[in-house]
Amino acid sequence: MWQVFKQFFLLGWTSFGGPAAHLGYFQQVFVQRLAWVDQRQYASMVALSQFLPGPGSSQVGFAIGYQRAGLVGGLAAFMGFTFPSFLIMASLASFSAAYIGHSWVDGIISGLKLLAVVIVADACQKMFQSFCRQTTTIIVAILSALVLIVVPSFWTQVWVLIVAAVGGAIFLGVNKNNEPVQGHISVSHRLSLVLFVVLFVCAFFFNNLNPILTLWNDFFVAGSLVFGGGHVVLPLLQTMAADSLSPDQFLTAYGAAQALPGPMFALASYLGALILPQQLVLGASVATLAIFTPGLLLMYALLPSWQNIANRPRWTGAIAGINASVVGILLAALYQPIFVSAVHGVSDLLWVLIGLLVLVRFKVPVWSLVIGFAVLGIVLSGF
């Protein structure tokens, strides 16, 4: 367990570049160098993480730790990989609260908001290429975006995902393999699945008893419904906590998360600290645990029987529909609140286009863009 924690703790400080880069780091360390899992096992873990909601790289890390040292190893992997970014994001939230209102801080926020447009636009393009390769999935993505632009709300997002899943199961779940599906889930894994369902249902019925419970429930539901990784969690959290946080606070957290190592879902640490400023550490801890818990519960529940599930065409069709809908959700978020709150004129749009060119054409690391746009914001603010 200690070796698992140690390896993931080191990666938590050095894994820059987002989920795709994290998977590359894991493959180098745990498949090639340490040989904790073989290539076939690793590919299966990655495939399952794409099937489930939640933070993909953290789920794969949990699965590697579980394979190495059981459930305790999986939890050690999660704690080691997440703690560095949790610590940094909570500290940044404390810092921003102390210095908010200074012109240079406002400039940094403006610069990071422009960067958010760049990053999300690039994510939309990449996800569209991955998940919208058929006419049906393209239509699902476009309709999802239009519905959310016209009727932006949390429940709209939920219903869009449900309709996309049902439609995908019907129209995309073609059975190309008639092999029988067999297998079972052990008692502990069944309990994990039951616990996820209970917590998810309770989040809707016990949501206004006290601020801490409300914070847990909001972030737990967000972690349960986010397919497609860290980029997609932003619009969902923005609609759920719009009364507590401003669009500027969301986009600042998102921009900061781009520059940090570790999972992007650690932006929950920043947001939780801002939502409960009088209990900053508690707020950051509750939000972080809540947003990661659904993905880890589902990974633990389904990992032993994943191959059997993957053979069910209706399941794969439903996931294809959800993934296409996620592209639409992200497109809608790109317009509102990201583009609308960040771009206020031709000059802002020009900087966004320059940032896209630098990111796509020259493949510069995202952390360097964070620094560049932060400096740009300070300069433009007249500091």
N, C-alpha and C positions, 0 to 999 in steps of 0.2 A: 504494500500500500504506500509506503514511504517513497519507494522508487517511482511509482506512478505519479504521486503528487509532485515530486521533484522535477520530473521531466516536463510535466504540463505547466508547472509554475515557471520554469525557464522559458517555455514557449509563450506563456502569457505575457511576458515582458518583451518578446522579440518578434511575435507573429504579426507583422504589419501587412496590410493589403486586402483585408476582407475575407469572407468565407472561402472563396475559391483558392486564394493564396494559403489559407490555413490548411486546407485539405492537402495541398502540395507539401507543406511543412510536415504534416502528420505522416504522409507517405514516405518521405525521406527518413524521418526519425524512427517511426514504429514498424515500418515494413522493411526498409532497406538496411538501416543501421542496427536497430535493436532486435528485429525479427520477432516482435511480440505477436504480430498477426501476419498471415501470408497475403499475397495479392488478391486471391479470390475472396477471402474473408473481408478484406478491406473494401473491395468493390461492393460487396453485399451491404456493408454498413453504410457506405455512401449512398447507395440506391435507396435504402430504407429512410435515410435522413431526408431525401428529396420527396419521399412519399408522405412524410408527416409534417404537421405544422411545427413551428418553432425554429430555433437557431441551428442550422444544419451542421456547422463545424463543431459546435458544442455537443450536439447529439452524437456525432461520430467520435469525438473525444471520450464521451461517457461510455460508448460501446467498446472502445479500445481498452479503457480502464476496467470495464466489466469483464472483458475477455481475459485480461491479465490477472485480476485479483477479486473477481466477484463484484457484488453490489457495492461493497465498501471501496473497492478500487474504482468503480465508476464514479462514485461520489467524490473520491479524492481527485480524479481527473477533472471533474467539473470545478471543484473548489480551486485547484491549482491554476487552471486556465483562466478562470473568471476573476479571481481576486485582484490581480494587478490592474485590470481595466476598471474594476469597481472602485478601487482606491483612488485612481487618477480622476475618474469622473466625479466622484463625490467631492474630492478636493477642489476640482474646477467649479463645481456648483457653489461651494462655500466662497470661493474667490470671486466669482461673478456677482454673487449677492452682496458682497462687501464693497465692490467697486462699480456697481451698476449706476448709471447716470453720468459717469465720466465720458468726455467726448471720445477719447481713444477706445474705450470699451464699446461704446455705441458704434464706432467705426469698425471694430473687429466683428461685431455682430452683423453689420451690413455686408461686410466682405464674406463672411461665412454663409449668409443667406444667398448670395450670388453663387457661391460654390455649391450649395445644395441644389440649385437649378442644374448646374453642370453634372453633378454626380447622379442625380435622379434621371436626367435625360439620357445619360449613358447607360444607366441600369435598365431603363425602359427599352432601349434599342437592343441590348443584349438579351433581355428576357423575351422580347418579342421574337427574336431569331430562334431562341431555344424552344419556346412553348407554343408558337403560333405558326406552324408549318403546314397546316391544312386550312381549307376554306372555312370549315366549321369553327375551328379554334380562333381564326382571325375575326369571324363574326362575333363570337362570344366576347373577345377582348374589346372590340369596338362598342358593342352594346353595353357592356359593363361600365366602360368609361362614360358613355353618354348618360346612362341612368344615374351614376354617381355625381356627375356634373350638374344635372338638373335637380336631383333630390339628394343633396349631401347629408348623410347622417350615419350613425353607427348601425342602426337597424337596416338601413339600405344596404350597407356592406354585407351584413349577415345574410340577408335574403338573396343578394346577388351571388354569394358563394354557394348557398344551398341550391338555387336554381341551376347554377353552372354544374354542380356535382351531379344532380339528377339528370340534366341534359347530357352530360358526358357519359354517364353510365348507360344511357339509352342509345345515343348516337355514336359514341366513340368506343364503347366496350364490346368490340367484335371479338368473338371467341376464335382465336387462331390455333388454339391448342386444347384438345379435348382430354388431356390427361387428367385423371382423377386427382382431386386435391385432398390430401390427408394431413394429419398432424394435430397437435394439441398444445395448449398453453398450460404450464404448471400453475399450482395454486397461487404462489406469490406473484406471478405475472398477471394472473387474473385479478388478484386484489389490486394491483397497480392500475389496471384498466378501470376497475370499479371506482377506485379512489379518484381518478381523473374525472369520471362522469359525475360523481357526487359533488366534487369541488366546483365543477363547471356549472351544474344546475344550481347549487347553493349561491353562486356568485350573482345570480339574477334575483334571488328571493331575499337575500340578507345583505343588501348593498348600501344601506343608509343608517346603520346602527351607530357607527363611529368612524372618524376619518381614517384610522389605520385599516379597519376592515374594508372600507370602501376602496382604499388604495390597493390593497391586496386583490380584491375582486376585479377591479378594472384592469390591472396588469395581468392577472391570471387569464381573464377572458381574451385579452390582446394576444398573449402567448399561445392561446388555444386556437386562434383563428388566423394567425399569420402564416400563410404559405408563401415561400419564395425568399425568405431570408430577411435580413435587417432592414433593407430599404422599405419593405412593405409595412413594417410595424409603425412607421411614422404617421401615415394618414389615419390608421386605426386609433392610435393613441391620441392623436390630435382631436378627433371627433369625440372620444370618450372623456377627455379631460379639458375640453375647451373652456369650461367655466373656471378652471383652476390656473391654467397657464395660457400665455399669449402665444400667437404664432411665432413671434421673435424668439421666445424661450425654446420652443420646439426646434426651430431651425438652427439655433445656436448649439443646442445639444447634438443635433444631427451632424453639424459641421465639425464639432469637436471630436465626435466618434470616428470620423473619417481618418483623423490623424493618429489615432491611438492603436496600440497593439491589442490583440485579444478580440473577443466577440463584439459585434456591433450592437447586440442587444444590451450591452452594458450602458447604453444611453439611458436605460431605465434608472440606473443609479443616479444620474444627473437629474432626471425629471422627478424622481421620488424625493430627492433632497429639496428641490424647489417647492414641491407640493406641501411638504411638512417642514418649513424652514426652522421652526422652533425645536424640532426633533430631527435634525438633518441626517444623522447617522442611521436612526431608526427608519426614516422614510426611504433612504437610499437602499437599505438592507431589505426591507419589505418589498419594495418595487422590483428589485433585482431577483430575489427568490421567486416572487410570484410570476414574473414573465418567463423564467427559465423552467419552472416546475412542470408545466404541461408537456413540453417537448421531452423532458427526461422521463416522466411517467410513461408516456406512450412508447418511447424507445425501449425502455425496460420491459414493457408489457408485450411488445410485438417482435422484439429481436429474435427470440428462439423459433418463431414460426413464420418468419418473414418470407422465406421461399414459397411456402404454401399460399400465403396471401397474394404474393406477386403473380401466381398462376391464375388468379380470378380475374377474368376480363372486365367484369363490371366495376371492380375496384380500380383497376388501372384506367378505365374510361372516365370514372368519376374524378380521379386525380388529374387527368389531362384537362377536363373541363375546369377544375378549380385553378390549375396553373394558368390557363388562358384568361380566366376571370381576374386573377391576380395582376396580370399585365394591365388589364383595363383599370383596376383599382389604382395602380401606380401611375398610369397616365392621367387619371382624374386628379390625383394628388399633385402631380407635376404642375397642373394648371392652377388648382386651388387646394391648399394655401401657398404652395412654394413659389410659383412664378408670379402670382398676383402680389404677394407681399414683398418680393425681392426686387423685381424689375419695375422701375418707375420712369423709365425713359429710354431713349435710343442709346445713350452711353452705357447704361446698365446692360442692355441687350448685347451691345458690342463686346463688353467684357465677358459675358456668358459665352458668346460664340468663340472668342479667343481661348477661353478655358477649355471648351469642348475640343477645339482644334489641337491644343497642346496635349490634352489627355488621350484623345483617340489617335492622333497622327504620330506623336512622339513618344507615347507610352510612358510618360513620366510617372513616378510614384505619387499616390494620392496625398501622402503627408507633405510633399513639397508644394502641392497646390494649396493645401491648407495654409501653410506659411505665407505663400504668395498672395492669396486672397485676403488673409488677415492684414498683411502689410498694405495691400491695396485699399482696404477699407479705412485704415488709419489715415492714409494719404488723402483719400477722397473726403474724409471728414474734416480736413483742414487742421488736424492736430499739429 
